[in-house]
């Protein structure tokens, strides 16, 4: 069996599907990083609010 055909049979996804999956995973990473950044902002807001309350 030629290597080309053997390699193709081992792939579950087509090249197009793999490319779409890669884009999807990259987008999920971006969303995750945006959520982490938003959480940091939220923590900072809450910290500043608590400091304001405690200094009154």
Long-range contacts (C-beta under 8 A, 24 or more apart in sequence): none
